[in-house]
Amino acid sequence: MADLRPIVSVAIVQQGDVFSHIASHWYTPVVPSNHAFLLTSCERLNPMYRRQLRVMRQESFEMTAKQAQLDLGIDTGGETPSSEVRVDLPSLTVISEPKGVVYTKSWVVDLILDLAGYRASEDLAALYAVEPSAGDGAFLIPMIRRLLDSVEKHGKTLDETRSSLHAYELNQESAARAINLAVTELVSRGVDAKTAKKIARGWVTVGDYLLESRTDRKADLVVGNPPYIRYDDLPEGAFDTYRRIYPTMVGRCDIYVGFIEAGVRQLVEGGALAFICADRWMRAAYGAELRRALSLLFSMEVVIEMHDAPAFENNVSAYPAVIVIRRATQGTVLVASANAQAEPLPASDNLADSLVALAHGRIDQVSGFTVTSVTKWFTGTGPWPSVEPNQLEVLRRLEEKFAPIEDAMTGTKVGIGVATGNDSVYVTTDADIVESDRLLPLAMAADTKTGTVVWSGHYLIDPWQRGARHVDLASYPRLGAYFQEHRDELLQRNIAKRSKDDWYRTIDRVNHELTKRDKLYFPDMKLVSNPTLDRGQTYPHHNLYFLVSDVWDLEVLGGLLLSKVAQLFIEAYCVKMRGGTLRFQAQYLRRIRVPDPTLMSEDIAAELRESFRNRDVVKATNAAIEAYGIQDLAGTFSC
Ligand SMILES: C[S@@+](CC[C@H](N)C(=O)[O-])C[C@H]1O[C@@H](n2cnc3c(N)ncnc32)[C@H](O)[C@@H]1O
C-alpha cells in the first residue's frame, strides 16, 4: 500500500477560490456538507499556498511541506510543532508589552465569562477552558471560583477539575503570582495546601500560547485579554516565527491577531472564544485575513465596543472591544457600545443577561450601554464598521440596497490632489515667479470653508505638460532658472533620487483635464462632512480629496454628502482621531453608498441642491432620508 504520510486532505468550497479551500481546512477539522474532498500531495499544495499568498501581498512566507501538514492538522508522527518553531524564537522574557501590561477589571471579566456561558450553573468540570495569557490571574481566579462552585452544584470532585482549566503565561513571575492566587482560592475552600499547590501548578503553565496551544487539546472556551504588542515592538525573528504559524498575521499587525487566530483554531465545534482586545483589526488592512477567516468559518456572537468604558485597571488608550466568537454557523449578533458610565450592576442583576434583554426589547435601558442585535454579519475581507448599535441596521440596509459612490456607470471617481514633495518650492502666491502658463491655480484646504471654493491665490508651479510628461526646461527659461535655483532642495526628495532625469517633477503627475472639470472637494480631518464645489477653476492640493462625475449634478450629490446619512459611512469606517475628528480620505469616501441619480425625483434633487447651497445639514439629512427611502429609520439621525 502507498505511504500516505505526505498526503494531505484539502476541503474544497464549491464555487470558492483557492484560499477558501485552504483556509477552510486550516480552521475546521469538520468538513461541512457543501465541501467536496480532495487528496493532494504537499508538493502540489505548496505552490497553491504561495500563489494565494502572493495575491494577499504577504511579504515573505516560506511554507515547507511539513509546515503545511502541521497547519492542516495532520499527525506528524509524534514530533511537536512547537519544538520545530521554537528554534529561532528569542528568549521569552524579552517579549513583553512595552507600555506595561493591561489588566482587566473584575466586572468586565464577569461580563465576558457570562457572555461566553462559563457559569457555575453549567457543569464546568466537564469542559476544557483555556486562558491564553493569564497575567496575574484577572480571568483565572474568577474562572476557578466558578469552576469550584460548579463542582459543588453538580456533585463532582476536585479531582475532576484537574484537566478542566489551563492558563498559559509567558512571564515566569506573573505565572508564579497567578499560581499563588489559585492556591489561596483553593485553600479558602478547604483544600489542603499540598493538594492546592499540585492542582494550581497543573492549571497554570509558563509558556508561549502561540507556540504551545498547537499541541494542546481542543477547548470549549478560550477566554482572556491577550497581550498588545505592536509589530515594531516584537523582538527580531519573533514575528516571522509567529507569522509562519498564523497566516492571518499579515502586514504589520499586532500580536493579538495571532492570539485570536490561535484561540479560534483551538475551539471544539460549538466552542467559544471570548476576549477583551483592541478592535483595530476590525477595520485595519492588517485585519483583512482574520476577518475573512472568521466570516468563513466562525460565528461572531458578541461585539461590545468599549473605547470610553473603564474596562482596565490602568488608564490606557487601548481601544478595546469585548468579542465572543463561536465555532458555529453565523447566527444573531449582539452589538453594543459602552460609554464612560458603564459599570457593574447591583449584585442582584447580571450585566450579560441585562444586555441580552435590552437587545431583545425586554427591558428599556442598561446604564452606560447601547445595544442592538443584528441577524447578519459582514463577510469577506472588507472592514467591519464601528457605529452606534442603532445605526448598524441603517448601514446594513444601505449597503445591501445601494451602489458605492465610485461607479463606472455614473463615471463617478474619487481621488486625491497633487503631492509635491516640497511645497515651499512648488506652491506660491507670486503670480509672476515663472512663465504664466506654468502656474496652476491650486485649491488649498483653507479655501473650502464655505460651500464653494474661495481661492486664496495659491499656485502650483507646474512642471508637467499635457500627456503627463514633464516639460522641457529649455522651453521655459524662467521655470528652468527657478528649479535650478532650488535644485539642491528638490534633489533631497526620494522621487528625485529615483528618477534623476526628471529631478524637478512633483511626486504626483498633474492631470490638466481635472482642472477644467466641476468637482467636489473634501478636506481631510474634519468634525463633520464638508463637501465644497469647484466650478472648474482650480486643481486640488494633496490635503484635499476630490470627486468628479459624468452623471451626478454635483450640487445634488453635495447635498447628499453634506447629510448625516452620508457621514454615517465615514464615521463607521474611518479611524477616528482624538476629539472625534473624522478622516475624509479616499478609502473612506469610497465606502459611501448612494441612490441611483437617474431615478431620483426632481423634488428631492431640488431639496438636496438647495440645502447644499445653504449649507443646511438638517434639510440635507431630511432630503437624504427620503432619497434613500429610510423614513422608518429617520430617528437614527439626530441633527
Ligand atoms: C494584557 S495582559 C492580560 C493579563 C490578564 N489576562 C488580564 O486580563 O488582566 C497579557 C499577558 O500576556 C502575557 N503574554 C505575552 N505574550 C504571551 C505569549 N506569547 N503567551 C502567553 N502569554 C503571553 C504577558 O506576560 C501578560 O501577562
The ligand as an SDF file (V2000), in Angstrom:
LIG
                    3D

 27 29  0  0  0  0  0  0  0  0999 V2000
   -2.7630   42.1050   28.5920 C   0  0  0  0  0  0  0  0  0  0  0  0
   -2.0680   41.0170   29.7930 S   0  0  0  0  0  0  0  0  0  0  0  0
   -3.5000   40.2120   30.3120 C   0  0  0  0  0  0  0  0  0  0  0  0
   -3.4800   39.6620   31.6650 C   0  0  0  0  0  0  0  0  0  0  0  0
   -4.8010   39.1280   32.1720 C   0  0  0  0  0  0  0  0  0  0  0  0
   -5.3550   38.1330   31.2590 N   0  0  0  0  0  0  0  0  0  0  0  0
   -5.7980   40.2370   32.3960 C   0  0  0  0  0  0  0  0  0  0  0  0
   -6.7380   40.3790   31.6610 O   0  0  0  0  0  0  0  0  0  0  0  0
   -5.6280   41.0270   33.3260 O   0  0  0  0  0  0  0  0  0  0  0  0
   -1.2640   39.9310   28.7510 C   0  0  0  0  0  0  0  0  0  0  0  0
   -0.3660   38.8950   29.4050 C   0  0  0  0  0  0  0  0  0  0  0  0
    0.1010   38.0490   28.3530 O   0  0  0  0  0  0  0  0  0  0  0  0
    1.4050   37.6170   28.6540 C   0  0  0  0  0  0  0  0  0  0  0  0
    1.9850   37.1540   27.3640 N   0  0  0  0  0  0  0  0  0  0  0  0
    2.6220   37.8820   26.4170 C   0  0  0  0  0  0  0  0  0  0  0  0
    2.9330   37.1060   25.3660 N   0  0  0  0  0  0  0  0  0  0  0  0
    2.4820   35.8660   25.6460 C   0  0  0  0  0  0  0  0  0  0  0  0
    2.5050   34.6260   24.9510 C   0  0  0  0  0  0  0  0  0  0  0  0
    3.0490   34.5450   23.7390 N   0  0  0  0  0  0  0  0  0  0  0  0
    1.9440   33.5500   25.5320 N   0  0  0  0  0  0  0  0  0  0  0  0
    1.3620   33.6430   26.7670 C   0  0  0  0  0  0  0  0  0  0  0  0
    1.3310   34.7820   27.4930 N   0  0  0  0  0  0  0  0  0  0  0  0
    1.8590   35.8870   26.9260 C   0  0  0  0  0  0  0  0  0  0  0  0
    2.0450   38.8300   29.2710 C   0  0  0  0  0  0  0  0  0  0  0  0
    3.1520   38.4650   30.0660 O   0  0  0  0  0  0  0  0  0  0  0  0
    0.8780   39.4110   30.0820 C   0  0  0  0  0  0  0  0  0  0  0  0
    0.9200   38.9400   31.4060 O   0  0  0  0  0  0  0  0  0  0  0  0
  1  2  1  0
  2  3  1  0
  2 10  1  0
  3  4  1  0
  4  5  1  0
  5  6  1  0
  5  7  1  0
  7  8  2  0
  7  9  1  0
 10 11  1  0
 11 12  1  0
 11 26  1  0
 12 13  1  0
 13 14  1  0
 13 24  1  0
 14 15  1  0
 14 23  1  0
 15 16  2  0
 16 17  1  0
 17 18  1  0
 17 23  2  0
 18 19  1  0
 18 20  2  0
 20 21  1  0
 21 22  2  0
 22 23  1  0
 24 25  1  0
 24 26  1  0
 26 27  1  0
M  CHG  2   2   1   9  -1
M  END
$$$$
